[in-house]
Amino acid sequence: MTKKASSSSKETDRKSAGPKFVWTRKDLVGLDELSADEIVHILDTAQTFQEVSTRSIKKVPALRGKVVALLFFEDSTRTRMSFELAASRLSADTVFLSGKGSSTSKGETTLDTVRNVEAMGVDAFVIRHSQSGAPHQLTEKVKVPIINAGDGQHEHPTQGLLDIFTIRQRLGSLEGVKVAIVGDIAHSRVARSNIIGLRKLGAEVVVVGPPTLVPSTITAMGCEISHSLDDILDEVDVINMLRIQFERFESNLFPSLREYSSLFGMNAKRLAKCNKNVLIMHPGPINRGVELTSEVADGPNSCILQQVTNGLAVRMAVLYLVSRGRD
């Protein structure tokens, strides 16, 4: 499928018709609650921030004097560093608290921890938590904005946004694009945020994986299911390979990594069956040789590092909008 490198008519209409869009939300805890207009506004705002990372001095004063608290009750490298750099480039100060070193490890509730940090005068929270719904519950209890950096098996909204931003950047439009999300759908908050956002912007989604990792209920989100990667290779424009989340497994959900890789891993042989311009994505970290071979992960169809770069601009946009967008 060939895509024109221009915005879709719907996105153009949103930009040209009516008054300038005004962001009104205090928090960003999921894409499910956002309208298509709000998602497009975040993407457009991120696009304006892309240039900052190319400057010799990589800063703008948009959030000067603000303090962003990064509360990561679950391990993270990329997401934490991306948010920390995004806040820095907006000239905000950051404080970091991990679950292992916080008072929650001594029995304090997450709510009490957040309230105590809020009392110190922070202006926004970025929260990652192993319990689904934790950031949503906190929005009702604190006055400052909360951004969800991943909650349990529920959503990872900024990862979904940066994936969608990358597709729009490369293909020009989401309308009519067909995206395959491959792998551990059952445990993936990234898959859920992607499905929600992509569907709202007019994309088609097919989820692919073994029956043990693809719940049949996922069709309620408006996507197709395939248990064969080979069957859909020639009909998709984007293939987003998910990490196998061994840490969330309660039992063996497939016979072996070797078998999983042979059935659902992207390699050169499978890539040759795809559209020559197909985009290969992965939210990271990659289990090389399982989800992707190195020749695919590092090849010309891969936009994995572009996703990482775009994550900075998207998170700058989100931090800016919840902190200043309502002013």
C-alpha positions in Angstrom: 0.0 0.0 0.0 1.5 3.4 -1.0 0.9 6.4 1.2 1.2 10.0 0.3 3.6 11.9 2.4 1.0 14.5 3.5 -1.4 14.9 6.3 -4.8 13.3 5.8 -7.8 15.4 4.9 -9.3 14.8 8.4 -6.1 16.1 10.1 -6.0 19.1 7.7 -9.6 19.9 8.4 -8.9 19.9 12.2 -6.0 22.4 11.8 -7.8 24.7 9.4 -11.4 24.7 10.6 -12.6 26.6 13.6 -10.7 28.4 16.4 -7.3 27.3 17.6 -7.3 24.1 19.7 -7.0 24.7 23.4 -5.7 22.0 25.7 -7.9 21.7 28.9 -6.9 18.5 30.6 -5.0 18.5 33.9 -3.6 14.9 33.5 -2.6 12.4 30.8 -3.2 8.9 32.2 -4.4 7.1 29.0 -5.2 7.5 25.3 -8.6 5.9 25.9 -10.0 9.1 27.4 -8.5 11.4 24.6 -10.4 12.4 21.5 -8.8 12.2 18.1 -8.4 16.0 18.1 -6.5 15.8 21.4 -4.1 13.1 20.1 -3.4 15.1 17.0 -2.8 18.2 19.1 -0.2 16.4 21.1 1.5 15.1 17.9 1.5 18.6 16.4 2.9 20.1 19.6 5.6 17.4 19.6 6.5 18.3 16.0 7.2 21.9 17.1 9.6 20.6 19.8 11.6 18.3 17.6 13.9 21.2 16.5 15.1 21.8 20.1 17.1 18.5 20.1 19.1 19.7 17.1 20.3 22.9 18.7 23.8 23.5 20.1 22.1 24.5 23.4 19.2 22.0 23.7 16.9 24.0 25.9 13.8 26.2 25.8 12.5 28.1 28.8 8.9 26.8 28.5 8.9 25.2 32.0 11.6 27.3 33.7 10.9 27.3 37.5 8.8 24.2 37.4 9.6 21.0 39.2 8.7 17.6 37.8 8.7 14.6 40.1 9.6 11.2 38.5 8.1 8.5 40.7 9.0 5.1 39.3 7.6 2.3 41.4 8.6 -0.1 38.6 12.0 -0.5 36.9 12.6 1.5 33.8 15.6 2.9 31.8 14.3 4.3 28.5 11.1 5.9 29.7 12.7 7.4 32.8 15.6 8.9 30.9 13.4 10.1 28.2 11.1 12.0 30.6 14.1 13.3 32.5 15.7 14.7 29.3 12.4 16.1 28.1 11.9 18.0 31.4 15.5 19.3 31.2 15.1 20.5 27.7 12.0 22.5 28.8 14.2 24.0 31.6 12.3 22.2 34.4 14.0 20.8 37.4 13.5 17.1 38.2 13.5 14.9 41.3 13.5 11.1 41.1 12.1 8.6 43.5 12.2 4.8 42.9 9.9 2.4 44.6 12.9 0.4 46.0 14.3 3.4 47.8 11.1 5.1 48.9 9.0 4.9 52.0 6.6 2.5 50.2 9.2 -0.2 50.8 8.6 0.6 54.6 4.9 0.2 54.3 3.7 3.7 53.3 0.9 3.8 50.7 1.6 5.2 47.2 -1.0 7.9 47.9 0.8 9.1 51.1 4.1 9.1 49.2 2.6 11.2 46.4 0.9 13.6 48.8 4.1 14.2 50.7 6.1 14.9 47.6 3.3 17.2 46.4 3.5 19.1 49.7 7.2 19.9 48.9 5.9 22.1 46.0 6.4 20.0 42.8 4.4 21.1 39.7 3.8 17.7 38.0 4.2 14.0 38.5 5.4 11.3 36.1 4.3 8.0 37.6 5.2 4.4 36.6 3.5 1.7 38.6 3.1 -2.0 38.5 -0.6 -1.8 39.5 -3.1 -1.1 36.6 -5.1 2.0 37.3 -2.8 3.5 40.0 -2.1 6.8 38.2 -5.9 7.2 37.5 -6.7 6.9 41.1 -4.1 9.4 42.1 -5.5 12.1 39.8 -8.5 12.4 42.1 -6.4 12.9 45.2 -3.7 15.4 44.1 -4.0 18.9 42.6 -1.0 18.9 40.3 -0.9 17.2 36.9 -0.1 13.4 36.6 1.4 11.7 33.6 1.1 8.0 33.3 4.5 6.4 32.4 3.1 2.9 32.3 0.6 1.2 34.7 0.6 -2.6 35.1 -0.9 -4.2 32.0 -3.3 -1.3 31.3 -1.7 1.6 29.3 1.6 3.3 28.4 0.2 6.4 26.7 3.4 8.2 25.8 4.9 5.1 24.2 1.7 4.8 22.2 1.9 8.4 21.2 5.6 8.2 20.1 4.8 5.1 18.0 1.9 6.9 16.3 4.1 10.0 15.9 6.8 7.9 14.2 4.3 6.3 11.8 2.8 9.7 10.9 6.2 11.1 10.4 7.2 8.4 8.0 3.9 7.8 6.1 2.3 11.2 6.4 -1.0 10.0 7.6 -2.6 7.3 9.8 -5.8 7.1 7.7 -6.0 3.6 6.1 -2.6 2.5 7.3 -2.6 -1.2 8.4 -0.5 -1.9 11.5 0.5 -5.3 12.8 1.3 -5.6 16.5 3.1 -8.8 17.1 3.9 -10.8 20.2 2.9 -10.7 23.9 -0.5 -8.8 23.5 -1.9 -10.3 26.8 0.7 -8.5 29.0 1.3 -5.4 26.9 0.2 -2.0 28.0 2.1 -0.7 24.9 -0.2 -2.8 22.6 -3.3 -1.4 24.3 -2.3 2.3 24.0 -1.2 1.7 20.3 -4.5 0.0 19.4 -6.6 2.8 21.0 -4.6 5.7 19.5 -4.2 4.1 16.0 -7.9 3.2 15.8 -9.0 6.8 16.8 -6.8 8.2 13.9 -8.2 5.9 11.3 -5.6 3.1 11.1 -6.4 -0.6 10.9 -4.8 -2.9 13.5 -4.2 -6.6 13.4 -2.7 -8.3 16.5 -0.5 -11.4 15.9 0.7 -14.0 18.3 0.1 -17.5 19.7 -3.4 -18.0 21.3 -1.9 -18.0 24.8 -0.6 -14.5 24.3 -3.5 -13.0 22.3 -6.8 -12.8 24.3 -9.9 -13.2 22.1 -11.5 -10.3 24.0 -9.0 -7.9 22.3 -11.3 -7.8 19.3 -13.6 -5.5 21.4 -11.0 -2.8 20.8 -11.7 -2.9 17.1 -8.8 -4.9 15.9 -8.3 -8.2 14.0 -6.5 -11.3 15.4 -4.1 -13.5 13.5 -2.2 -16.5 14.9 0.1 -16.6 11.8 2.7 -13.9 11.2 3.4 -15.2 7.7 -0.3 -14.8 6.7 -0.3 -11.0 7.2 3.2 -9.9 6.0 2.2 -8.7 2.6 -0.8 -6.7 3.7 0.6 -4.5 6.4 2.4 -1.1 6.3 3.9 -1.3 9.8 5.0 -4.2 12.0 5.4 -3.3 15.7 7.2 -6.2 17.4 6.6 -6.4 21.2 9.0 -7.6 23.8 8.3 -11.0 25.4 7.6 -9.9 29.0 9.0 -12.8 30.9 8.7 -11.0 34.2 4.9 -10.9 33.9 4.5 -14.6 33.1 2.9 -16.9 35.7 3.6 -20.0 33.7 5.1 -21.1 30.4 2.9 -19.7 27.7 4.7 -21.3 24.7 7.0 -24.3 24.4 10.4 -22.5 23.9 12.0 -19.3 22.7 13.3 -21.2 19.7 9.8 -22.2 18.6 8.4 -18.7 19.3 11.1 -17.1 17.2 10.6 -19.5 14.3 6.8 -18.7 14.3 6.7 -15.1 15.3 10.2 -13.6 15.0 11.0 -11.1 12.2 14.0 -12.1 10.2 15.4 -11.4 6.7 13.3 -14.2 5.1 10.0 -12.8 6.5 11.1 -9.2 5.7 11.5 -10.2 2.0 7.8 -11.1 1.9 6.7 -7.6 3.1 6.0 -4.4 1.3 9.6 -3.1 0.5 8.8 0.1 2.5 7.3 -1.6 5.5 8.2 0.0 8.8 9.7 -2.2 11.5 9.2 -1.0 15.1 9.9 -2.2 18.6 9.3 -0.4 22.0 12.4 -1.8 23.5 14.3 -3.4 25.0 14.8 -5.9 22.3 15.4 -9.6 22.9 17.6 -10.0 19.9 17.2 -13.3 18.1 13.7 -13.7 19.7 11.5 -10.9 18.4 14.0 -9.6 15.9 17.2 -10.7 14.3 20.0 -8.1 14.3 19.9 -7.7 10.5 16.2 -6.6 10.7 16.6 -4.5 13.9 19.5 -2.6 12.4 18.4 -2.6 8.8 16.9 0.1 6.6 13.3 -0.7 7.3 13.9 -0.3 11.1 12.8 2.9 12.7 13.5 1.8 16.3 16.1 4.5 17.1 13.8 7.0 15.5 11.1 6.0 18.0 13.6 6.7 20.8 14.4 10.2 19.3 10.7 11.0 18.8 10.0 9.9 22.4 11.8 13.0 23.6 9.7 15.4 21.5 6.4 13.6 22.5 7.2 13.7 26.2 8.2 17.4 25.9 4.9 18.1 24.4 3.0 16.2 27.1 4.9 17.8 29.9 4.3 21.2 28.3 0.6 20.7 27.7 -0.3 19.5 31.2 1.9 22.1 32.9 1.3 25.1 30.7 -1.2 24.2 28.0 -4.2 25.3 30.1 -2.7 28.7 30.9 
